[in-house]
Amino acid sequence: MTMTSEISPNLKLIKSAQSQLDHSIELSTWVLRPVYLNAGQFIAPGTKLKSSSHLLHLLVPLVIEMSVLLVWPVQNWTQRYLLIILSLLTAALVIMLTLPSLLLGKLEISFQNIALTGQNPRPVPWFVEWMVFCEMGGRWLLAIAAAWLCIQLQRRLLRD
């Protein structure tokens, strides 16, 4: 809701019918106020919209960060445990920075495609640009930066 006040969001984990191990995160939204698209079109209040993404796709930053940190050379198990704890915290932060924009951005891109068909289309919301950055490799970059941050924190906290 902080990204756009026009909708009321709801997240849920959806299990695939084909496989027990295949899950998606679904964003279901109710339009609260009319969503302006262009001079002739808008989305009416009360409309229900959905967007989803595969769970494994969303966990890519966690996998990248943990891959870096699990092979990072350490001198003892205390350093390794601290790296793992810090990585879980920073990976959660990276996922919180990318997940909402990904799910909401998928909706907004379809809105923008419709908006561009008419006169006076609405401006592209900031989080669509963030979603495109994240999808074009930004999540990988954020995961590597988070791993670097964990290493620096671990070194400062466990100085010999």
Backbone torsions as a table, in degrees:
resi	resn	phi	psi	omega
1	MET	NA	-24.6	179.1
2	THR	-73.1	-22.2	179.7
3	MET	-80.1	-34.3	176.3
4	THR	-152.2	131.1	-177.9
5	SER	-91.6	3.5	-177.3
6	GLU	-81.9	-13.8	-175.5
7	ILE	-130.4	161.2	173.3
8	SER	-114.7	112.0	-173.8
9	PRO	-89.6	158.0	175.2
10	ASN	-148.7	127.9	179.0
11	LEU	-107.5	142.5	172.5
12	LYS	-151.0	153.1	178.5
13	LEU	-90.0	126.5	-176.9
14	ILE	-112.9	128.1	177.4
15	LYS	-90.8	137.1	-179.7
16	SER	-72.6	146.2	177.4
17	ALA	-74.5	-26.5	-177.1
18	GLN	-79.5	-34.1	-173.9
19	SER	-141.9	141.7	178.0
20	GLN	-72.1	-21.7	-177.0
21	LEU	-95.6	-2.6	-175.9
22	ASP	-99.1	112.9	-178.3
23	HIS	-125.6	154.9	174.5
24	SER	-133.0	156.5	171.6
25	ILE	-105.3	127.7	-176.7
26	GLU	-113.7	133.0	173.6
27	LEU	-102.1	115.3	174.1
28	SER	-107.5	132.2	-178.0
29	THR	-130.7	148.6	170.0
30	TRP	-110.5	131.5	177.2
31	VAL	-76.6	123.1	-178.5
32	LEU	-90.8	-40.2	178.8
33	ARG	-126.4	155.9	178.5
34	PRO	-55.3	133.0	178.5
35	VAL	-98.3	110.9	-179.7
36	TYR	-70.1	128.9	175.9
37	LEU	-108.0	-55.0	175.5
38	ASN	-155.0	-173.7	-174.3
39	ALA	-58.3	-26.4	-176.3
40	GLY	-112.6	-2.6	-174.2
41	GLN	-137.8	145.1	173.3
42	PHE	-152.4	164.1	176.2
43	ILE	-100.8	125.0	-173.7
44	ALA	-74.2	149.3	174.1
45	PRO	-59.3	146.6	-179.1
46	GLY	90.6	-6.1	178.5
47	THR	-73.8	136.5	177.4
48	LYS	-100.2	129.9	-178.8
49	LEU	-124.3	149.3	-179.7
50	LYS	-134.0	148.5	175.7
51	SER	-148.5	144.5	179.5
52	SER	-145.1	162.6	176.5
53	SER	-147.2	146.7	-179.7
54	HIS	-64.9	136.8	-177.0
55	LEU	-60.2	-41.7	-180.0
56	LEU	-63.6	-33.5	176.9
57	HIS	-62.6	-38.0	-178.2
58	LEU	-74.2	-22.8	-177.3
59	LEU	-92.5	6.2	179.3
60	VAL	-55.7	-44.8	178.5
61	PRO	-59.4	-37.8	178.4
62	LEU	-62.8	-44.6	-179.1
63	VAL	-64.2	-44.4	-179.8
64	ILE	-64.2	-48.0	-178.9
65	GLU	-62.2	-45.7	-179.6
66	MET	-66.7	-34.8	178.3
67	SER	-62.0	-43.0	178.6
68	VAL	-65.2	-47.1	-172.8
69	LEU	-75.6	-27.9	179.2
70	LEU	-75.2	-21.5	176.4
71	VAL	-101.2	-2.5	-179.9
72	TRP	-66.5	131.1	-177.6
73	PRO	-69.3	130.6	176.3
74	VAL	-131.3	165.4	-176.9
75	GLN	-95.9	-24.0	-178.9
76	ASN	-152.0	172.4	-176.5
77	TRP	-69.8	-27.1	177.9
78	THR	-62.0	-42.7	177.8
79	GLN	-63.7	-41.4	-179.9
80	ARG	-64.2	-46.5	-180.0
81	TYR	-61.2	-41.8	178.8
82	LEU	-64.7	-40.7	176.9
83	LEU	-60.9	-41.3	-179.6
84	ILE	-65.7	-44.8	179.5
85	ILE	-63.0	-46.6	178.7
86	LEU	-62.9	-37.2	-178.9
87	SER	-66.9	-36.3	177.9
88	LEU	-65.4	-38.8	178.4
89	LEU	-67.9	-46.2	-178.5
90	THR	-71.9	-33.0	176.8
91	ALA	-65.6	-39.1	176.4
92	ALA	-61.6	-40.0	177.9
93	LEU	-63.8	-44.6	179.2
94	VAL	-63.0	-42.0	179.2
95	ILE	-65.4	-38.8	177.6
96	MET	-67.1	-28.1	177.5
97	LEU	-77.5	-24.3	-174.0
98	THR	-107.8	-33.8	-175.2
99	LEU	-60.1	-51.6	-178.6
100	PRO	-60.7	-40.8	-179.2
101	SER	-68.5	-32.6	178.2
102	LEU	-65.2	-50.7	-177.0
103	LEU	-67.9	-45.1	180.0
104	LEU	-71.9	-33.9	178.8
105	GLY	-63.6	-35.0	176.6
106	LYS	-61.3	-40.6	176.2
107	LEU	-65.8	-46.4	-175.8
108	GLU	-65.1	-33.3	178.1
109	ILE	-64.3	-40.4	176.9
110	SER	-67.0	-35.5	175.4
111	PHE	-62.2	-44.1	-177.9
112	GLN	-65.5	-36.9	177.2
113	ASN	-61.3	-39.2	177.1
114	ILE	-71.9	-41.9	-177.6
115	ALA	-59.9	-36.3	-177.2
116	LEU	-72.9	-10.2	179.0
117	THR	-81.1	-13.7	-178.5
118	GLY	-116.8	-176.8	179.2
119	GLN	-85.0	149.2	178.2
120	ASN	55.9	57.9	-179.9
121	PRO	-66.8	152.9	179.9
122	ARG	-69.8	155.9	178.1
123	PRO	-71.2	155.1	179.1
124	VAL	-73.1	126.1	178.7
125	PRO	-64.4	151.1	-176.7
126	TRP	-58.7	-35.2	-174.9
127	PHE	-73.0	-16.6	174.2
128	VAL	-69.7	-40.9	176.7
129	GLU	-63.5	-40.0	178.4
130	TRP	-64.6	-41.5	179.1
131	MET	-62.8	-43.1	179.6
132	VAL	-63.7	-42.6	176.6
133	PHE	-58.6	-47.0	-178.8
134	CYS	-64.0	-41.0	-178.6
135	GLU	-74.4	-21.0	179.9
136	MET	-93.4	18.2	177.2
137	GLY	118.5	-6.0	-179.3
138	GLY	-64.5	-33.6	177.8
139	ARG	-66.4	-36.4	176.8
140	TRP	-64.9	-44.2	179.0
141	LEU	-62.9	-42.6	177.7
142	LEU	-63.0	-38.3	179.1
143	ALA	-66.6	-41.1	178.7
144	ILE	-68.1	-39.7	176.6
145	ALA	-64.3	-38.3	177.9
146	ALA	-65.6	-39.1	177.1
147	ALA	-63.6	-43.4	177.7
148	TRP	-61.1	-42.7	177.8
149	LEU	-60.8	-42.9	178.3
150	CYS	-61.1	-42.3	179.8
151	ILE	-64.0	-43.6	179.6
152	GLN	-65.4	-42.2	178.0
153	LEU	-64.4	-42.4	179.7
154	GLN	-62.2	-40.9	179.1
155	ARG	-65.3	-39.7	180.0
156	ARG	-72.0	-37.0	-177.9
157	LEU	-75.9	-28.7	-177.1
158	LEU	-118.8	49.4	177.3
159	ARG	-67.8	137.3	179.8
160	ASP	-82.4	NA	NA
